[in-house]
Amino acid sequence: MKLDSVARTLVATVVVAATLGLMGCASVSASGEPVIVTAADAEGLHVAFYGDSYTRGTGATAEELRWSTVLSEQHGWSEFNPSVSGLGFMRNRAVFGDGDLPSFIIGDDPEVVIVTMGLNDNFTFDTYAAELPGQILSDLERIAEELPDAQLIVVEPFWYKAQRPASVELIISWVHDAATEVGADYIPDASYWLAGHPEWMASDNLHPNDAGHAAIAAQMHLALRKFGL
């Protein structure tokens, strides 16, 4: 089945599930604090997502249509998703340590952590380039050390257009190197998943729409197979 077909199927499935009220999810309040909603019927793995607007679900018409929730519903996972729009490993990062997003992930004590960070660091690359490799490694080391029994999966940072500034490849390489350093599983090529599909982008031409989120979920599903998920 082609990816377009998978994406359409997933969107249709999620719409039906949302109508029946089967989904559980998490988001953030206007203040940026995580708001946890328990997936009441989930009996599978408890999975946490550390990401930015792409993982928070910006561009989707409903939270249950974002890719992390589509994927969690498909796999029967209990989802914890405190992702924050505009966040990078360095960009818009006011707190490092207790009270930052990794600390919320660690405090949730998940069985699996999926990291999808790095896209926004391209927008402040010149400001933080010297600090960025060390902070990427620091975040992943904290998660790996504080959650030694959790499966840590790091995804190549997303990208959203054909033009790829030099910073994109540099950040991808730093994320890959840090994932390797901490022994995390790594999913490559995610920066290309939306390439060539303008119909998968929301009207802001920055975030994926419902079909785009479904396409990411489909690609993620295929990529996670090799890690036993």
C-alpha positions in Angstrom: 0.0 0.0 0.0 1.4 3.4 -0.9 2.0 6.0 1.8 -0.7 8.2 0.4 -3.2 5.4 0.9 -1.9 4.7 4.4 -2.3 8.3 5.3 -5.9 8.5 4.0 -6.8 5.3 5.9 -5.3 6.5 9.1 -7.2 9.8 8.9 -10.5 8.0 8.3 -9.8 5.7 11.2 -8.9 8.5 13.6 -12.0 10.5 12.7 -14.2 7.5 13.5 -12.4 6.8 16.8 -12.6 10.5 17.8 -16.4 10.5 17.1 -16.8 7.5 19.5 -14.7 9.2 22.1 -12.1 6.5 22.3 -8.9 8.7 22.4 -6.9 9.8 25.4 -4.2 12.4 25.1 -2.1 15.2 26.7 -1.4 18.7 25.7 -0.2 22.0 27.2 -2.1 24.9 28.8 -1.9 28.5 27.6 0.9 29.0 30.1 2.9 26.2 28.6 2.4 23.7 31.5 1.6 20.1 30.6 -2.0 19.1 30.9 -2.3 15.4 31.3 -5.3 13.5 30.1 -5.3 9.8 30.8 -6.1 7.3 28.1 -8.6 5.5 30.1 -8.9 2.4 28.0 -5.3 2.0 27.1 -3.7 -1.2 28.3 -0.5 -1.1 26.2 2.8 0.7 26.7 3.0 4.1 28.3 4.8 6.3 25.8 6.0 9.9 26.2 6.7 12.3 23.4 9.3 15.1 23.7 8.8 17.5 20.8 7.7 20.8 19.4 4.7 22.1 17.5 4.9 19.2 15.0 4.4 16.7 17.9 2.0 18.9 19.9 -0.3 18.7 16.9 -0.3 22.2 15.4 -1.9 22.2 12.0 -4.3 19.3 12.8 -8.0 20.2 13.1 -8.3 18.2 16.3 -5.9 16.9 18.9 -6.9 13.3 18.3 -5.7 13.8 14.7 -2.2 14.7 15.5 0.4 12.0 14.6 1.4 11.0 18.1 -2.2 10.3 19.1 -3.0 8.5 15.8 0.0 6.3 16.5 -0.8 5.8 20.1 -4.4 4.8 19.3 -3.2 2.5 16.6 -0.8 0.7 18.9 -3.0 0.8 22.0 -0.5 3.0 23.9 -1.2 5.4 26.8 0.2 8.7 25.6 1.9 11.5 27.5 2.6 14.4 25.2 3.6 17.7 26.8 5.3 19.0 23.6 5.6 22.8 23.3 5.2 24.9 20.1 8.4 26.8 19.1 10.6 24.8 21.4 14.1 23.7 20.5 17.0 22.1 22.3 18.1 25.7 22.8 15.4 27.9 21.1 12.8 29.3 23.5 14.4 27.4 26.3 14.1 29.4 29.5 14.7 26.5 31.9 17.4 23.8 31.8 17.0 21.1 34.5 14.1 20.9 37.0 11.0 22.3 35.4 11.9 21.9 31.8 10.3 19.5 29.4 12.7 16.6 29.9 12.0 16.8 33.6 8.2 16.4 32.9 9.1 13.4 30.7 11.3 11.9 33.4 8.7 12.5 36.1 6.0 10.7 34.0 8.2 7.5 34.2 7.2 6.2 30.7 8.2 2.9 29.2 9.1 4.5 25.9 10.3 8.0 25.1 10.1 9.3 21.5 12.2 12.5 20.9 11.3 14.6 17.9 13.2 17.8 18.6 15.5 20.1 16.6 13.5 21.7 13.8 13.1 25.1 15.7 16.8 25.3 16.4 17.3 26.1 12.7 15.6 29.5 13.3 18.2 30.6 16.0 21.1 28.6 14.7 23.6 31.5 14.5 22.8 32.5 18.1 23.2 29.0 19.7 25.3 27.0 17.3 28.2 26.7 19.7 26.0 25.5 22.6 23.6 23.3 20.6 25.6 20.0 20.3 26.3 19.9 24.0 22.6 20.7 24.9 21.3 18.0 22.6 23.6 15.4 24.3 22.7 16.8 27.7 19.0 16.3 27.2 19.4 12.8 25.8 21.8 11.8 28.6 19.4 13.0 31.3 16.5 11.0 29.8 18.7 7.9 29.3 20.2 8.1 32.8 17.0 9.0 34.7 14.9 6.4 32.8 17.3 3.5 32.5 14.5 1.0 31.9 12.8 3.0 29.2 13.3 2.5 25.5 14.6 5.8 24.1 13.9 6.5 20.5 15.3 9.6 18.8 13.8 10.7 15.5 15.8 12.7 12.9 14.5 16.3 13.3 11.6 17.1 11.0 11.9 19.7 8.2 9.1 21.1 6.1 10.3 22.6 2.8 12.5 21.8 -0.2 15.1 24.4 0.7 17.4 23.0 3.3 19.8 25.5 4.9 23.2 24.1 6.0 21.9 24.2 9.6 19.4 21.4 8.9 22.1 18.8 8.1 24.3 20.0 11.0 21.5 19.7 13.5 20.6 16.3 12.1 24.2 15.1 12.5 24.4 16.4 16.1 21.1 14.7 17.0 22.3 11.4 15.4 25.6 11.6 17.2 24.0 12.2 20.6 21.6 9.4 20.1 24.5 7.1 19.3 26.4 8.3 22.3 23.6 7.4 24.7 22.7 4.2 23.0 19.3 5.3 21.9 17.4 3.8 18.9 17.5 6.3 15.9 15.0 6.8 13.1 16.5 8.5 10.0 15.1 10.4 7.1 12.2 12.1 9.0 13.2 15.5 7.6 12.1 14.2 4.2 8.8 12.6 5.1 6.6 15.6 4.0 8.8 16.5 1.0 7.0 16.8 -2.3 3.5 16.8 -0.7 2.2 20.4 -0.4 -1.3 18.8 0.0 -0.1 17.5 3.4 0.7 21.0 4.7 -1.7 23.4 6.6 -2.5 26.8 5.3 0.4 28.3 7.1 2.8 26.3 4.9 4.7 25.4 8.1 2.9 22.7 9.9 1.3 19.4 8.6 -2.5 19.3 8.2 -4.6 16.2 9.1 -3.3 14.3 6.2 0.3 15.3 7.0 -0.1 14.1 10.5 -1.5 10.8 9.3 1.4 10.5 6.9 3.9 11.1 9.7 2.1 8.5 11.8 2.3 6.0 8.9 6.0 6.6 8.4 6.6 6.4 12.2 4.7 3.1 12.4 6.9 1.6 9.7 10.1 2.9 11.3 9.2 1.6 14.8 8.7 -2.0 13.5 12.5 -2.6 13.6 12.5 -1.7 17.3 9.8 -4.1 18.2 7.0 -1.6 18.5 
